[in-house]
Amino acid sequence: MSVESRSFQKIIYSAEDIAKRVASIGAEITNAYPPDADLLLLGLLKGSFVFMSDLVRSLERPIQLDFMVVASYHDGITTSGDVQFLYKPAISIKGRHVIVVEDIIDSGTTLNQLCRDLAARQPASLEVCTLLHKYVAVDLQWEPRWVGFGAPNEFLVGYGLDHAENFRNLPFIASLLN
């Protein structure tokens, strides 16, 4: 896919900025748990896959990972408020240290419902790591422990984030023109 400048308002975070911040988050997570802690990272597909792949390579400790598929945008640019769990891993999280890896926190609707569901499964701890946080959620019940960047209240694409399944492959994060 070619990147046309007319498609974007502006580049918000460059590939270099992202790489540095992801490495920093990886070091923070590595140091946050004892080496023998049973650590499981759960990525939310599809948006978190690029961030998650870079993040797990920056961790210097044993981990396991899995993914969940949750939908709430349904091809729009604002959340529908209708959170659908399309895939939940069957593995047990009871007694494990779980980190939910998100691409972006916007309304918080998806994250609130997901974390309530996971907390009911009795993990030893439940934390959230997000690449982007818009800080606009009115009723966010699960504040992330690790945040890559604050994000403008705009529709963002690139580095895994999409609009109708397009732009995920961009190495940077940009604001999409409406």
C-alpha positions in Angstrom: 0.0 0.0 0.0 1.4 3.4 -0.9 1.2 6.2 1.6 -0.4 9.2 0.1 0.1 12.4 2.0 -3.5 13.5 1.4 -4.7 10.5 3.4 -3.3 11.8 6.7 -3.6 15.0 8.7 -0.2 14.4 10.2 2.2 11.8 11.5 1.7 11.6 15.3 4.5 9.2 16.2 7.4 8.2 13.9 8.7 4.6 13.6 11.8 5.6 15.6 9.8 7.2 18.4 7.6 4.0 18.7 10.7 1.7 18.7 12.3 3.6 21.5 9.2 3.6 23.6 8.4 0.0 23.1 11.9 -1.0 24.2 11.4 1.1 27.3 8.1 -0.5 28.2 9.7 -3.9 27.6 12.4 -3.1 30.2 9.8 -1.8 32.7 7.7 -5.0 32.4 10.9 -7.2 32.6 11.7 -5.5 35.9 8.2 -5.4 37.3 7.9 -9.1 38.0 10.1 -11.7 39.7 12.0 -13.9 37.2 10.0 -16.9 38.2 6.5 -15.2 37.9 4.1 -17.0 35.6 3.5 -14.1 33.2 1.0 -14.3 30.4 0.5 -11.5 27.8 -3.0 -11.4 26.2 -3.1 -9.3 23.0 -6.3 -7.9 21.6 -6.5 -8.6 17.9 -6.2 -7.3 15.4 -4.9 -3.9 16.5 -2.3 -4.9 19.0 -0.5 -7.5 16.9 2.3 -5.2 15.7 2.9 -3.6 19.1 2.7 -7.1 20.8 5.2 -8.6 18.5 7.7 -5.8 19.1 6.9 -5.8 22.9 7.5 -9.5 23.5 10.9 -9.4 21.7 11.9 -6.6 24.1 11.1 -8.6 27.2 14.1 -10.3 28.9 12.2 -12.9 30.8 10.1 -16.0 30.2 6.6 -15.3 29.1 3.6 -17.0 27.4 1.3 -15.2 25.1 -2.1 -15.6 23.6 -4.6 -13.4 21.8 -8.3 -12.4 22.1 -10.5 -11.1 19.4 -12.9 -8.4 20.5 -15.0 -6.1 18.2 -16.6 -2.8 18.9 -16.0 -0.5 16.0 -17.7 -2.5 13.2 -16.0 -0.5 10.3 -16.9 2.9 11.8 -14.6 5.6 13.3 -16.4 5.6 16.7 -17.1 2.7 19.0 -20.6 1.2 18.6 -20.7 0.5 22.3 -21.6 -3.1 21.4 -18.6 -5.3 22.5 -18.5 -8.7 21.0 -16.0 -11.4 22.1 -15.2 -13.3 19.0 -12.4 -15.4 20.5 -11.4 -16.1 24.1 -8.4 -18.3 24.8 -9.3 -21.5 26.6 -6.1 -21.5 28.7 -6.5 -21.1 32.5 -5.4 -17.7 33.8 -6.1 -18.6 37.5 -3.1 -17.7 39.6 -1.1 -16.2 36.7 0.1 -12.7 36.2 -1.8 -11.4 33.2 -1.0 -8.3 31.1 -3.6 -7.2 28.6 -1.9 -5.7 25.6 -4.0 -3.0 23.9 -3.3 -0.9 20.9 -5.3 2.2 22.0 -7.7 3.2 24.8 -10.4 5.4 23.6 -13.9 5.1 25.2 -12.7 2.3 27.6 -15.9 0.3 26.8 -14.0 -2.7 25.4 -11.3 -2.7 28.1 -13.8 -2.4 31.0 -15.8 -5.4 29.7 -12.7 -7.5 28.9 -11.0 -6.9 32.3 -14.2 -7.7 34.2 -14.3 -11.0 32.4 -10.6 -11.7 33.0 -10.8 -10.7 36.7 -13.6 -13.2 37.2 -11.1 -15.9 36.1 -9.0 -15.2 39.2 -5.5 -14.2 37.9 -2.8 -13.5 40.5 -2.7 -10.0 39.0 -4.2 -8.2 36.1 -2.5 -5.2 34.4 -3.0 -3.3 31.2 -0.3 -2.2 28.8 -1.4 0.1 25.9 0.5 1.7 23.2 -1.8 4.7 23.0 -4.2 6.3 25.6 -6.5 9.1 24.6 -7.5 10.0 28.2 -11.1 10.6 27.2 -12.8 7.6 28.8 -15.4 8.9 31.2 -15.8 5.6 33.1 -12.5 3.7 32.7 -12.3 1.1 35.4 -8.9 -0.4 34.5 -6.2 2.3 34.2 -3.2 0.9 32.3 0.0 0.4 34.2 2.1 0.9 31.1 1.3 3.6 28.5 3.3 4.1 25.4 2.1 7.5 24.5 -0.8 9.9 25.1 -2.8 10.3 21.9 -4.8 13.1 20.5 -8.6 12.7 20.3 -8.4 11.9 16.6 -8.9 8.8 14.5 -5.4 7.2 14.3 -4.0 4.6 11.9 -0.8 2.8 11.4 1.4 0.4 13.5 -1.5 -2.1 13.7 -4.3 0.5 14.0 -6.7 0.5 11.1 -9.7 2.1 9.4 -11.9 -0.6 7.8 -8.9 -3.0 7.8 -6.6 -0.5 6.0 -3.4 1.2 7.1 -2.3 -1.4 9.7 1.0 -1.9 7.9 2.3 1.7 8.2 5.4 1.9 10.4 4.3 5.1 12.0 1.0 6.4 13.6 -0.9 9.1 11.8 -4.1 11.0 12.1 -6.6 10.0 9.4 -8.5 12.8 7.7 -12.3 12.5 7.9 
